[in-house]
Amino acid sequence: MNGAGRAGLFTARTGIGVPLLTDLYGKPWRPWLLFGGRRLQQTPFPPFGVLQLAPRSAFFVGAGQLDGSGNDTLSIPIPSSPALIGETFYLQAFIGPPWKLTNVEPVTLSGF
């Protein structure tokens, strides 16, 4: 995906013990920050957009830089704990400058 005109993220379906691949896109060479959360809460955050993660449940996941095509992929390790099957969390990135909040991606862990 070439995200030269917009910023966002996409995740592939994953299960316990399988890394979650998260694709980020936006303008080339821009830095990004990725956050996760257990709950959603829409909070206007001008001029950056809408923070969709509940601030009290949010946590830092990772950071990096988009490549010359405006893409990057982060591999997030998922533990092999059966207690995680069916659990859902949410991801949202902050990409810039100009800094913008992306869409939110829900992630529900399966047992495969």
CORFENRA-V363693 format. One line per field, one symbol per residue. ss: DSSP state (H for helix, E for strand, - for the rest). A space follows every 50 residues. Layout:
# CORFENRA-V363693
ss: ???
This chain:
# CORFENRA-V363693
ss: -------EEEE---E----EEEEEE-----EEEEEEE--EEEEE-----E EEE-HHH-EEEEEEE-----EEEEEE-----HHH---EEEEEEEEE---E EEEEEEEE-E--
